[in-house]
Structures are given as C-alpha cells and as structure tokens.
Amino acid sequence: MKLASRLDHIEPFYVMECAKAAVELAHSPACADSPMIFLNIGEPDFTAPPLVLEAARRCMDSGHTHYTQATGEPALRARISRWYAERFELDVPAHRIIVTAGASAALQLACLALVERGDEVLMPDPCYPCNRHFVAAADGVPVLLPASAEDRFQLSAAGVEAAWSARTAGVLLASPSNPTGTSIAAAEMGRIVQAVRARGGFTIVDEIYLALSFDEAFGHSALGHGDDVISINSFSKYFCMTGWRLGWMVVPEALVAPIEKLAQNLFICPSTLAQRAALACFEPESIAEYERRRAAFRARRDYLVPALDALGLAVPVMPDGAFYAWADVSAHAASSWDFAFDIMRRAHVAITPGRDFGRATAERFVRLSYANSMAQLHEAVKRLAAAL
C-alpha cells in the first residue's frame, strides 16, 4: 500500500510514547510500593462540574441527540458571544463563532481554508507539535523560529518581519502556550497582527488556555486587535471537558461560509450532547467553580516553579497561564529525553521531554504539568530531590 507523501512531514507524537511507557511502568511490580505520579498529562485533573453533567443527562433523557447545524447550536454560539463580552469586554458577534469538534478540528478547518500547498506558516520554537502538523497536513510548511526566554518563548513582531518571505502565508501563535505556559503581551500581539496584516497574511492564535491566565498583563484575547484575527478556543482546558471534544473558533466575516462548507463535509457537526451540556458551563455556579479551579492551578504553579528552581531545574520564565512549567535540565543531563526516562524509572515521576516541542533548544527542556493535586506535587518534588 502506497502511503501519501504528506505523512512524511508528520512526526510521531513523542508525548504519547512517553505516556505509554509511564503507564506500562505504573502497572509493573516496580511501582507497587511507589505509585507513578503523572506530571506529563496535558489535561485538567478536574472534571466537568455538576451542572454540566446534569445538562448532559437531561439531553440524553429528552432525546436531543440529533445533528445540529455544522456551525453549532445557535444557543451555544450566542452564549459564547456573551462570554466574550462579560469576560473580555469584546463584541464578538455570534455568527462569527463556529463550534467545532474540539480545538483540533478548528485548527484543521482554519489551515485547510487558508494554507495552499507550499505556503509557509511562521511559528515559535518551542510550540505544541500538533499545531505545526495541522499546517503540514494542509500541505503547508511550518517554519519554526527559535524563541528565547527573553521573548517569553514567543514570536515577536520584529522576528516575524525578519522571517517573512514571498512564500509566507501567515503566523500560527499560541497564547498562553503549551509547553511553556507563557503568553504574548497585548502590545506585542498588536504589533504582530499589524505586521502580518500589512503583508496580506493571516494570524491564527490558539487561545485554548486563555481563561487560565494568572496575570492581568497577559489575559487579553487577540481578538481585540481586529476582526481579521482568527482565534481558536476549547471547552477542554478552563472548562474541564477534554473527552467531550468540543471547541470553537472565531473567524472574520469572509471566512464564515468557507469554514461552514468545510465543516459540513468533514465533520457534519460537533457532538450534540457536548454542545447542550456546554451551555451549563456559563451558569454563575459553574463559572464560580471554574474560578476556584483557576486559583488552585495558580497556587500549584506558585509552589512548583520555585521548588524546581531550587532543584537546579530552572524555569527561565514564570508561566503566566495554562498548567505547565518548562524546565531546563541541562545542569543534570545532556538529553532531556534520557533525563525524563531516568526520572520515570528511578523516581516514578512521569514528565515530558522537550523533543516534541521544537528543535532549537528543546533537547535541554522538559515539560511538567501541574494539573495534579498539591499533595502529589509535594511528593513529586520530594522524589525528584532524592533522585537528583
């Protein structure tokens, strides 16, 4: 069987390979007296709150499980629009909001609508690997620009301008970012959007962790910089609905019909059950619970990052959002891949090596997720200290 050549540009997802190894070790006799602590998982340890679960049950009991519009339930699109007004003081019309089968579907739809064969898309190094693979799957070419701690591991307007070529079609950013938990300051985001706009390109911003911002200086949506910005968002992270596979995108007027056409053909519609349940995410009781959880993530960050620094696992930039710490292991090992597996075997702490996230300096770094209880974080630090 002859495989499509585009597969040559899709690398294995090493995060998953490490996760499989950790699970296998966790179920072995070696972990009988010292259970594995998982700091490698990129999802909240919290689940959907009670009102969301109740809404899902009502949906099933009432038989509301048929197809919806390809762009999503009108009521949910309208509620997301209200959320932008309430939380970010932004006027985002509901008809520009398209509900999708997770943020992954939104990224695929955006890339298929905008990326021609051979088009280059600028992205930071490090970045979430699947984002560059969405570009490659659309026969585009992801161009990784090394991003330093001085730039918060993010692209800058000057860097975008310097790297732009005749083949460049646009930029794909993430703020806050996986794996670093760092964001682009509002003023710099504005400069990037303007630089891209002036060159006739597109700006896609992955904002799936935006509501998990901890610093007012960074908790601003890129949508505030113009109606031509494409924002990708999700019910997975802040709203704790990872397995429900529900997200959304905000697109310019001119993209609504093309994206709808693609969605009709590729996905039919997002999960009706998940959409009906997601309406309950915005109830005051649910929002209050989500805010308590955001505070818990911040408290975990405030404990874990100084503890890692004290162990010689330096975190060059304090994460301002999400639930990740990007730690430099070069004081202990030449290879973060080897370091991660060594720590997994000796300390029974699962972490993620940097290999997936870039090429420039990622081999020096590991990603630790603090989407785990404070008790587990304390135990993990204790084990890391003993192992190091």
Backbone torsions as a table, in degrees:
resi	resn	phi	psi	omega
1	MET	NA	126.8	-179.6
2	LYS	-88.1	122.1	-178.8
3	LEU	-88.2	152.4	178.7
4	ALA	-65.1	140.4	-176.0
5	SER	-66.7	-20.7	179.8
6	ARG	-63.0	-23.2	178.4
7	LEU	-64.6	-22.3	178.2
8	ASP	-65.0	-19.8	-177.2
9	HIS	-102.3	5.2	177.0
10	ILE	-107.2	110.1	-177.8
11	GLU	-81.8	157.7	174.2
12	PRO	-59.1	152.2	178.1
13	PHE	-92.1	92.7	-172.4
14	TYR	-65.7	-25.8	175.1
15	VAL	-53.8	-43.0	-178.6
16	MET	-70.7	-34.3	177.1
17	GLU	-63.2	-42.7	178.1
18	CYS	-65.6	-40.4	-179.8
19	ALA	-62.6	-40.8	178.5
20	LYS	-63.3	-41.4	178.7
21	ALA	-64.0	-39.3	179.6
22	ALA	-65.4	-42.0	179.9
23	VAL	-65.2	-41.5	179.2
24	GLU	-61.9	-44.5	178.6
25	LEU	-66.2	-37.5	-178.9
26	ALA	-60.8	-29.0	-178.7
27	HIS	-95.4	8.6	180.0
28	SER	-94.9	163.6	178.5
29	PRO	-59.4	-24.6	-178.3
30	ALA	-60.7	-26.4	-177.6
31	CYS	-102.3	11.7	-176.0
32	ALA	-59.9	-41.8	-176.9
33	ASP	-100.5	-5.2	-178.3
34	SER	-143.3	80.7	-174.6
35	PRO	-57.8	146.8	179.4
36	MET	-63.0	137.2	172.2
37	ILE	-104.7	122.5	-174.1
38	PHE	-97.4	105.8	173.6
39	LEU	-112.6	25.2	-177.4
40	ASN	-110.7	-3.4	-170.8
41	ILE	-92.2	129.7	-178.0
42	GLY	-93.5	48.8	176.1
43	GLU	-146.5	150.8	179.4
44	PRO	-60.0	146.5	173.8
45	ASP	-80.8	-9.2	174.6
46	PHE	-83.8	154.5	176.1
47	THR	-109.4	177.7	178.4
48	ALA	-58.2	138.9	-177.3
49	PRO	-72.5	170.0	-171.1
50	PRO	-55.7	-42.8	-177.0
51	LEU	-63.6	-32.5	178.8
52	VAL	-69.3	-43.6	178.5
53	LEU	-63.8	-40.6	178.1
54	GLU	-63.2	-40.4	179.6
55	ALA	-64.0	-37.4	178.1
56	ALA	-65.2	-41.8	179.0
57	ARG	-63.5	-42.6	179.1
58	ARG	-62.2	-38.5	179.3
59	CYS	-62.0	-44.9	179.2
60	MET	-67.1	-44.2	-176.9
61	ASP	-64.2	-32.3	-177.9
62	SER	-89.7	-4.0	177.8
63	GLY	76.5	18.9	178.4
64	HIS	-84.0	71.5	-175.3
65	THR	-128.4	18.9	179.8
66	HIS	-87.8	174.4	177.7
67	TYR	-54.8	149.0	167.3
68	THR	-109.7	-177.6	172.0
69	GLN	-59.7	151.5	179.1
70	ALA	-60.5	-27.8	-179.1
71	THR	-89.1	-2.8	177.0
72	GLY	108.1	165.7	178.0
73	GLU	-60.8	127.1	177.8
74	PRO	-54.4	-37.2	-179.0
75	ALA	-64.8	-38.1	179.8
76	LEU	-71.5	-40.2	177.9
77	ARG	-61.6	-40.5	178.6
78	ALA	-66.5	-37.3	-178.7
79	ARG	-70.9	-37.5	175.9
80	ILE	-63.6	-39.6	176.9
81	SER	-58.0	-44.4	177.9
82	ARG	-63.2	-37.2	-179.7
83	TRP	-62.3	-40.3	176.4
84	TYR	-61.5	-39.4	179.3
85	ALA	-68.2	-42.7	-176.5
86	GLU	-72.0	-40.6	-172.7
87	ARG	-93.1	-36.6	-173.3
88	PHE	-117.7	0.6	-178.9
89	GLU	55.4	43.4	-180.0
90	LEU	-117.3	139.6	175.6
91	ASP	-94.2	98.0	-179.7
92	VAL	-115.5	103.7	-177.4
93	PRO	-60.2	141.9	-177.0
94	ALA	-60.1	-32.1	-176.6
95	HIS	-71.2	-12.7	175.3
96	ARG	-92.8	-0.7	179.9
97	ILE	-100.4	124.8	179.6
98	ILE	-118.7	119.2	179.5
99	VAL	-80.0	138.2	-172.2
100	THR	-132.5	167.2	178.0
101	ALA	-80.0	68.3	-175.8
102	GLY	87.6	163.1	176.5
103	ALA	-63.6	-28.0	178.6
104	SER	-60.2	-43.4	178.0
105	ALA	-64.5	-38.2	178.9
106	ALA	-62.7	-43.5	178.9
107	LEU	-65.6	-39.4	177.7
108	GLN	-64.1	-44.3	180.0
109	LEU	-62.4	-42.6	-179.8
110	ALA	-63.4	-44.1	-178.4
111	CYS	-68.0	-40.9	179.5
112	LEU	-65.8	-31.3	-179.2
113	ALA	-78.0	-25.5	-168.2
114	LEU	-118.2	-22.7	-171.6
115	VAL	-100.8	121.7	174.2
116	GLU	-90.0	161.7	177.3
117	ARG	-57.0	126.7	178.2
118	GLY	88.1	-9.6	177.0
119	ASP	-62.9	140.4	176.7
120	GLU	-99.3	139.5	178.7
121	VAL	-124.5	123.5	-176.6
122	LEU	-81.8	135.2	-178.8
123	MET	-144.3	155.1	178.0
124	PRO	-78.8	154.1	171.3
125	ASP	-120.6	106.2	20.2
126	PRO	-90.0	158.2	173.8
127	CYS	-157.5	169.1	179.5
128	TYR	-66.8	125.5	-171.8
129	PRO	-62.1	-36.7	-177.6
130	CYS	-62.5	-29.7	-179.7
131	ASN	-62.2	-42.4	178.6
132	ARG	-71.9	-27.2	179.1
133	HIS	-74.6	-25.7	172.1
134	PHE	-64.3	-38.8	176.4
135	VAL	-64.0	-46.9	-179.1
136	ALA	-63.5	-36.6	-179.9
137	ALA	-67.0	-22.1	175.1
138	ALA	-92.2	14.7	179.5
139	ASP	67.1	21.7	172.2
140	GLY	-91.5	178.9	-177.9
141	VAL	-123.1	108.0	175.5
142	PRO	-71.8	130.9	179.3
143	VAL	-113.5	111.0	-176.8
144	LEU	-88.5	123.3	178.4
145	LEU	-103.9	118.6	-179.5
146	PRO	-54.5	127.7	-179.4
147	ALA	-117.9	128.0	-174.5
148	SER	-96.7	172.0	176.4
149	ALA	-61.7	-32.4	179.3
150	GLU	-61.2	-29.9	177.1
151	ASP	-100.0	17.8	179.5
152	ARG	60.1	28.0	-178.6
153	PHE	59.6	33.3	-178.8
154	GLN	-128.1	161.0	173.8
155	LEU	-70.5	153.4	173.2
156	SER	-117.2	161.7	177.4
157	ALA	-61.8	-40.2	179.6
158	ALA	-63.2	-40.3	178.7
159	GLY	-65.9	-39.0	177.9
160	VAL	-64.2	-45.5	-179.3
161	GLU	-62.6	-39.8	-178.6
162	ALA	-69.8	-32.8	-175.4
163	ALA	-89.3	-14.2	-174.8
164	TRP	-64.4	134.7	178.4
165	SER	-134.4	-179.4	179.4
166	ALA	-63.7	-21.1	-178.8
167	ARG	-92.6	-7.4	-176.3
168	THR	-75.2	131.4	179.3
169	ALA	-105.2	-27.1	-177.7
170	GLY	173.8	-167.3	179.8
171	VAL	-127.6	150.1	173.5
172	LEU	-126.0	110.8	-176.1
173	LEU	-111.9	169.5	172.8
174	ALA	-143.2	126.1	-177.0
175	SER	-150.0	111.0	-5.7
176	PRO	-64.4	159.9	-172.5
177	SER	-101.7	145.5	161.7
178	ASN	-102.8	115.1	31.0
179	PRO	-108.7	0.6	-166.9
180	THR	-92.8	-21.0	-175.1
181	GLY	70.9	15.2	-178.1
182	THR	-106.3	154.3	-176.1
183	SER	-120.4	167.6	174.9
184	ILE	-95.5	128.2	178.8
185	ALA	-60.1	149.0	-174.7
186	ALA	-56.7	-43.6	-178.1
187	ALA	-64.2	-40.8	-179.7
188	GLU	-70.0	-37.5	176.1
189	MET	-60.1	-42.0	177.7
190	GLY	-59.9	-40.7	179.2
191	ARG	-67.3	-38.1	177.9
192	ILE	-64.3	-48.1	-179.6
193	VAL	-58.2	-43.0	-179.5
194	GLN	-65.7	-40.8	179.6
195	ALA	-63.1	-41.3	179.5
196	VAL	-69.5	-43.5	179.8
197	ARG	-59.2	-42.3	-177.9
198	ALA	-64.6	-20.8	-179.4
199	ARG	-103.1	9.2	176.7
200	GLY	72.7	22.9	-177.6
201	GLY	-100.6	-179.4	178.1
202	PHE	-109.3	151.0	175.0
203	THR	-120.5	113.3	174.1
204	ILE	-107.1	128.9	179.5
205	VAL	-123.5	118.3	174.9
206	ASP	-77.6	110.4	-177.0
207	GLU	-117.2	32.7	-174.4
208	ILE	-67.6	-19.5	178.0
209	TYR	-104.4	8.5	-172.6
210	LEU	-57.2	-42.8	-178.3
211	ALA	-71.9	-9.5	174.9
212	LEU	-100.1	36.2	174.1
213	SER	-82.0	144.7	-179.0
214	PHE	-111.1	-7.7	-172.8
215	ASP	-127.8	123.2	-177.6
216	GLU	-60.0	-23.6	-179.5
217	ALA	-67.7	-19.2	-174.8
218	PHE	-120.2	-8.7	-172.8
219	GLY	-83.2	48.0	-178.3
220	HIS	-119.3	136.6	179.0
221	SER	-76.0	142.4	175.5
222	ALA	-64.7	-15.9	178.6
223	LEU	-61.7	-20.1	177.7
224	GLY	-70.2	-7.5	-177.5
225	HIS	-100.7	10.5	174.5
226	GLY	138.4	152.8	-178.1
227	ASP	-73.2	-7.6	179.1
228	ASP	-87.7	-6.3	177.6
229	VAL	-75.9	137.3	176.7
230	ILE	-104.7	118.9	-179.2
231	SER	-108.8	134.9	176.7
232	ILE	-108.4	131.3	179.6
233	ASN	-139.9	177.0	-169.5
234	SER	-155.3	153.4	170.9
235	PHE	-90.7	4.3	-173.2
236	SER	-78.3	-42.1	-166.3
237	LYS	-91.6	-73.4	179.3
238	TYR	-62.7	-40.3	-175.6
239	PHE	-87.3	-2.1	170.4
240	CYS	59.0	43.1	-178.6
241	MET	-124.9	48.8	-173.0
242	THR	-56.8	-50.9	-175.2
243	GLY	-76.8	-5.5	179.8
244	TRP	-79.3	-17.8	177.4
245	ARG	53.8	69.2	-179.4
246	LEU	-140.8	130.0	177.0
247	GLY	-146.2	-169.3	175.3
248	TRP	-157.5	165.8	174.9
249	MET	-137.2	147.3	173.4
250	VAL	-111.0	124.5	-173.4
251	VAL	-127.6	158.7	174.5
252	PRO	-63.9	158.9	-179.5
253	GLU	-50.0	-43.7	-174.4
254	ALA	-67.5	-16.5	-178.3
255	LEU	-96.0	-11.6	-174.7
256	VAL	-58.5	-52.5	-177.4
257	ALA	-66.1	-45.0	177.3
258	PRO	-60.5	-41.9	179.4
259	ILE	-66.1	-39.5	178.1
260	GLU	-61.2	-42.3	179.1
261	LYS	-61.2	-44.7	177.8
262	LEU	-64.0	-44.4	-178.3
263	ALA	-62.6	-40.3	178.6
264	GLN	-58.3	-40.8	-176.1
265	ASN	-82.8	-35.4	-173.3
266	LEU	-93.3	-31.4	-172.0
267	PHE	-128.1	-11.3	-173.4
268	ILE	65.0	-64.7	176.0
269	CYS	-169.4	162.7	172.4
270	PRO	-71.6	169.4	179.1
271	SER	-57.8	124.2	177.9
272	THR	-64.8	-42.9	179.7
273	LEU	-59.1	-47.2	-179.4
274	ALA	-63.3	-38.5	-179.4
275	GLN	-66.1	-44.9	179.7
276	ARG	-63.2	-40.4	178.7
277	ALA	-66.4	-37.2	-175.6
278	ALA	-64.7	-24.1	176.7
279	LEU	-57.3	-32.1	-179.0
280	ALA	-75.1	-12.6	176.9
281	CYS	-60.4	-28.6	-171.5
282	PHE	-95.4	1.7	175.1
283	GLU	-66.1	146.0	-178.4
284	PRO	-52.8	-39.5	179.6
285	GLU	-62.7	-40.2	179.5
286	SER	-69.6	-44.7	179.9
287	ILE	-60.3	-40.2	178.0
288	ALA	-60.8	-40.9	177.5
289	GLU	-66.2	-42.5	178.3
290	TYR	-61.7	-37.0	179.4
291	GLU	-69.6	-34.8	174.0
292	ARG	-62.6	-39.1	180.0
293	ARG	-69.5	-37.8	176.8
294	ARG	-61.0	-41.3	177.0
295	ALA	-62.9	-37.3	177.8
296	ALA	-64.7	-42.0	177.3
297	PHE	-61.7	-40.4	179.9
298	ARG	-64.7	-42.1	178.4
299	ALA	-62.3	-39.3	177.7
300	ARG	-64.0	-43.6	176.7
301	ARG	-57.9	-46.0	-176.2
302	ASP	-64.9	-24.6	173.3
303	TYR	-83.4	-49.4	-168.0
304	LEU	-70.6	-44.0	-174.3
305	VAL	-61.9	-49.5	175.4
306	PRO	-61.0	-35.3	179.1
307	ALA	-64.8	-40.1	177.4
308	LEU	-66.0	-43.2	178.1
309	ASP	-57.9	-40.7	-179.2
310	ALA	-66.1	-24.0	179.4
311	LEU	-89.1	2.6	-176.5
312	GLY	81.2	16.3	174.5
313	LEU	-106.2	76.8	-169.2
314	ALA	-66.6	134.1	173.1
315	VAL	-105.0	100.7	-170.1
316	PRO	-62.5	-30.7	-179.6
317	VAL	-130.1	124.5	177.5
318	MET	-62.0	123.3	177.6
319	PRO	-62.6	135.9	-179.9
320	ASP	-105.3	3.2	179.6
321	GLY	-167.2	-177.1	-178.8
322	ALA	62.4	-149.3	178.4
323	PHE	-147.7	47.7	-179.3
324	TYR	-128.1	147.7	168.8
325	ALA	-120.4	131.1	-178.1
326	TRP	-104.5	101.0	-168.2
327	ALA	-109.8	136.5	179.6
328	ASP	-85.5	120.9	-177.9
329	VAL	-103.7	7.1	-171.9
330	SER	-63.8	-19.1	175.5
331	ALA	-71.3	-15.5	-176.2
332	HIS	-117.4	-24.4	-175.2
333	ALA	-157.2	152.0	178.1
334	ALA	-80.5	-22.7	-175.9
335	SER	-127.2	121.7	178.5
336	SER	-68.8	-26.4	176.4
337	TRP	-63.1	-50.7	178.4
338	ASP	-63.5	-40.0	-180.0
339	PHE	-60.6	-45.9	-177.4
340	ALA	-62.3	-42.6	-179.3
341	PHE	-72.0	-33.5	177.7
342	ASP	-65.3	-44.7	178.8
343	ILE	-65.6	-36.9	178.2
344	MET	-60.6	-44.4	-175.7
345	ARG	-76.2	-40.1	-173.1
346	ARG	-89.3	-37.9	-175.9
347	ALA	-104.4	-10.4	-176.3
348	HIS	56.7	45.1	173.8
349	VAL	-123.9	120.8	-178.9
350	ALA	-92.5	122.5	176.1
351	ILE	-131.0	171.4	-174.3
352	THR	-112.0	120.7	176.1
353	PRO	-68.5	159.9	-172.3
354	GLY	-78.2	-5.1	-171.1
355	ARG	-50.4	-40.0	-177.9
356	ASP	-64.2	-30.0	-160.0
357	PHE	-93.2	-5.4	178.8
358	GLY	167.0	-172.8	-175.9
359	ARG	-126.1	-22.6	-172.3
360	ALA	-69.3	-60.7	-178.3
361	THR	-131.7	7.9	-173.4
362	ALA	-61.9	-24.7	-179.9
363	GLU	-65.0	-19.0	179.0
364	ARG	-86.2	-13.1	-168.3
365	PHE	-115.3	154.4	168.1
366	VAL	-125.2	153.2	174.3
367	ARG	-105.7	126.9	174.1
368	LEU	-112.8	132.1	177.7
369	SER	-97.5	128.3	174.8
370	TYR	-99.8	29.6	170.5
371	ALA	-83.6	60.0	-179.9
372	ASN	-151.0	164.9	-175.1
373	SER	-67.7	157.0	178.2
374	MET	-61.7	-36.8	178.6
375	ALA	-61.8	-42.7	178.4
376	GLN	-66.4	-37.2	177.9
377	LEU	-64.6	-42.7	177.8
378	HIS	-60.8	-44.1	179.5
379	GLU	-65.3	-39.5	179.2
380	ALA	-62.5	-44.0	179.1
381	VAL	-64.0	-40.2	176.8
382	LYS	-59.2	-44.3	-179.9
383	ARG	-68.9	-40.6	177.8
384	LEU	-61.1	-42.0	179.1
385	ALA	-61.0	-43.1	179.5
386	ALA	-65.1	-41.7	-177.6
387	ALA	-69.4	-34.9	-176.3
388	LEU	-84.1	NA	NA
